[in-house]
Amino acid sequence: MNPSSLHPGDEELGRFVEGTLDPNSRARLVDHVAGCDECRMIVVNSSELVETPQADRRWWLAIAAGLILVAAGVMFTYNQHRDPLVNVAAAYGQLKSRPIEARLSGFPYVPRHVTRGEADEKDPNFFLLQSKAQDAIEVPGQSPRVLHAHGVALLFNGRADEAVTALVAAAIREPGNTRYQSDLAAALIAASRLDPKKLESAVAMCDRALQVDSRAPDALFNRALALDMLGRSREAIAAYDHYLAVDSSSPWAAEATHHRDAIRASLPPS
Amino acid sequence: MNWETFFLDNLSLIDRAAAFVCRKYGLSGADAEDFASTARLKLLEDDYAVLRKFEGKCSLSTYLTVVIQRHYLDQKIHEWGKWRPSMRARRAGDGAILLERLMSRDGLGIGEASTIVRQKYPELDAQTLQALAAGVVIRQPRRQKNVERTEEMREPASEASAETELLSGEREGAARRTSAVLKRALDGFPAEDRLIMRLRFIDALKVSTIARMLQADQKQLYRRIDRLVAGLREALLAAGVGMSDIGDMLTYGAEALQVDFGSETSLPQVPP
C-alpha cells in the first residue's frame, strides 16, 4: 500500500486487474477496493483493456496467445451450438407464475396467476430468472441462435420492445425456424399493451410459423391468445379449438380450454 | 536504464492509455488533448519517477492505464473539492458530472442546468441531457415534522392526489426500510463478498472478469453470487419487505432507496 494516500500502489492495482497477486496481497487489496469507489472505478475500467491480449509480452506468450485463440475458437464453436437459454429455461421452470402470458418455445409449462400488481415480482425465483436472463443477454454474437436468446432473455428483464427487435433480427436471418417466429409473436404480445397493431403482427408471425409447420403448438397457442386479446372472439374460439386438436392433454391444453370456455360464456346467446 | 529512451520508446503506448482514459471519462476534443499532455507531464515529473517505480510485475499498458486514471481522478478531486459526483455521472463523462453538480450541489432546475451544460458540451443534445438528468439524485433537506398547516399551504387538491401522496409516502417509508435492511445485510458480508456484489451489480462486470481478478473458479463464483443474492432476499423477506414492495419501488421510483455497499475509505480531501 502507498502510505501517503492510503490507496494501493498503481502496480499492485494493475496486478489485481490481471489476477496475478499472491493471496495475502490480494486479500489486503480486496479489503481496500471493496470500500473505495476510486480504486474500484480504476479496476473496473482497466479490466476492459486486459480483456484483449497484450502486445508487449515475451515470445512464449505469442505461443500461449495462439493456443488461447484455438481454445477461443473451440469455445466459439461450442457456444454456437449450445443453446444460451438452457439455464434461463431451468430458472423459468422454478417460477410460481409465468411472467408473460404467451407461450415460449422450449420453455416448461408454468401456470399464470394474475393478481393485483405485478405477480411475477412477488416470486423470489423471478430474480434468479432475471440473473440467468442477464447472462444470456451477455452472450456475444449475432447468429440467429444468439439473437433469439437475447430476445427471449430481454423479455424477462422487462425490455419487451428490445426483445421484439432482437427476435425480428433472428426471424429474418432464419425465416424457416418456427421457434423464432412463434417467440417473436410472444414478444409482440408482451410488448403490445393491447395495441391492436402489435397483436395483429403477432397473429401474422404465428401464421408464418404455421406455414412451415401447421402443427407447431407454440404458434397455435400464441395465435389463439393474440386473437383473444384482439377481441376477435369467434376466431379465437376456433383458434383454441385448432390448438386443442393438436394438444389435448398437456397443462397448456387445460389453459386453452379454460380460455375458450370463458370466451364462449361471454358471447351473447345466438 | 535510460528513462528518457524508455519514455520515448513507449510514447505510443502512453498516448493509447491516455486516449483510453479520455474515452472512459467522456473527454473529447481540446479537453482530451489537454489531458493527454498533462498525463505525459505526469510521467516526466521528478525524473520519470512513475516509470522508475514500475517493476514489471504487471503489463506496462495496465500499469499506465492505472497511473493515468489515478492522475485524472486526482485532477478532478482538485476541481470538485469536497463535492463528489456519483459513480453514474463519472462514468457518463464530464458533461454528466457538470449537470449533476449544477442540479444536485447548486440546486439548479433541469432547464437552467441543461443550458449551462450545452454551452460547454454542445455535442450533448436535449434528449441525452434529459436522460442524464433523470438519474440525478437531488439531495433535499429533511422534511420538518409536525408542521402546522397555515393558510398559505394548499389543501390536498383532490381525494385522488391525497391518495397518491399517501402511496408515495408509504413507498418512501418502504424504500428507507429496504435500504436499511440491505445495508445491514451487506455490512455483514465479508469484504470480498461486498466487492463481488458491487462489481457484478453496480459495475456490471462479467463473472469471468471478476473470477480472473479474484483468481477464483468461474462456476463456483456464479454459485457464490446466487447464494449472496439469496441471502439478501432472505434478509428482506425476514424484515417484512416483500418482493411486491421492491417491484412497486422499481415501477414507481423511490428516491429514498439507496443501496450502500459499505462505507468508503476516506480520501485526502483537497480544500475547495
Chai-1 contact restraints between the chains, C-beta under 6 A:
chainA,res_idxA,chainB,res_idxB,connection_type,confidence,min_distance_angstrom,max_distance_angstrom,comment,restraint_id
A,D10,B,V66,contact,1.0,0.0,6.0,A-B,restraint_1
A,D10,B,V67,contact,1.0,0.0,6.0,A-B,restraint_2
A,E11,B,K57,contact,1.0,0.0,6.0,A-B,restraint_3
A,E11,B,C58,contact,1.0,0.0,6.0,A-B,restraint_4
A,E11,B,Y63,contact,1.0,0.0,6.0,A-B,restraint_5
A,L13,B,V66,contact,1.0,0.0,6.0,A-B,restraint_6
A,G14,B,C58,contact,1.0,0.0,6.0,A-B,restraint_7
A,G14,B,T62,contact,1.0,0.0,6.0,A-B,restraint_8
A,G14,B,Y63,contact,1.0,0.0,6.0,A-B,restraint_9
A,G14,B,V66,contact,1.0,0.0,6.0,A-B,restraint_10
A,R15,B,K57,contact,1.0,0.0,6.0,A-B,restraint_11
A,R15,B,C58,contact,1.0,0.0,6.0,A-B,restraint_12
A,F16,B,M213,contact,1.0,0.0,6.0,A-B,restraint_13
A,V17,B,T62,contact,1.0,0.0,6.0,A-B,restraint_14
A,E18,B,C58,contact,1.0,0.0,6.0,A-B,restraint_15
A,E18,B,T62,contact,1.0,0.0,6.0,A-B,restraint_16
A,G19,B,R212,contact,1.0,0.0,6.0,A-B,restraint_17
A,G19,B,M213,contact,1.0,0.0,6.0,A-B,restraint_18
A,G19,B,Q215,contact,1.0,0.0,6.0,A-B,restraint_19
A,V30,B,A191,contact,1.0,0.0,6.0,A-B,restraint_20
A,V30,B,E192,contact,1.0,0.0,6.0,A-B,restraint_21
A,V30,B,L195,contact,1.0,0.0,6.0,A-B,restraint_22
A,D31,B,A191,contact,1.0,0.0,6.0,A-B,restraint_23
A,V33,B,L195,contact,1.0,0.0,6.0,A-B,restraint_24
A,A34,B,A191,contact,1.0,0.0,6.0,A-B,restraint_25
A,A34,B,R194,contact,1.0,0.0,6.0,A-B,restraint_26
A,A34,B,L195,contact,1.0,0.0,6.0,A-B,restraint_27
A,G35,B,G262,contact,1.0,0.0,6.0,A-B,restraint_28
A,G35,B,E264,contact,1.0,0.0,6.0,A-B,restraint_29
A,G35,B,T265,contact,1.0,0.0,6.0,A-B,restraint_30
A,C36,B,E264,contact,1.0,0.0,6.0,A-B,restraint_31
A,C36,B,T265,contact,1.0,0.0,6.0,A-B,restraint_32
A,D37,B,E264,contact,1.0,0.0,6.0,A-B,restraint_33
A,E38,B,L73,contact,1.0,0.0,6.0,A-B,restraint_34
A,I42,B,V66,contact,1.0,0.0,6.0,A-B,restraint_35
A,I42,B,Q69,contact,1.0,0.0,6.0,A-B,restraint_36
A,V44,B,D203,contact,1.0,0.0,6.0,A-B,restraint_37
A,N45,B,K24,contact,1.0,0.0,6.0,A-B,restraint_38
A,S46,B,T62,contact,1.0,0.0,6.0,A-B,restraint_39
A,S46,B,T65,contact,1.0,0.0,6.0,A-B,restraint_40
A,S46,B,V66,contact,1.0,0.0,6.0,A-B,restraint_41
A,S47,B,T209,contact,1.0,0.0,6.0,A-B,restraint_42
A,L49,B,T65,contact,1.0,0.0,6.0,A-B,restraint_43
A,Q54,B,S59,contact,1.0,0.0,6.0,A-B,restraint_44
A,Q54,B,S61,contact,1.0,0.0,6.0,A-B,restraint_45
A,D56,B,L60,contact,1.0,0.0,6.0,A-B,restraint_46
A,G117,B,S244,contact,1.0,0.0,6.0,A-B,restraint_47
A,E118,B,G247,contact,1.0,0.0,6.0,A-B,restraint_48
A,E121,B,M243,contact,1.0,0.0,6.0,A-B,restraint_49
A,E121,B,G247,contact,1.0,0.0,6.0,A-B,restraint_50
A,K122,B,M243,contact,1.0,0.0,6.0,A-B,restraint_51
A,K122,B,S244,contact,1.0,0.0,6.0,A-B,restraint_52
A,P124,B,R233,contact,1.0,0.0,6.0,A-B,restraint_53
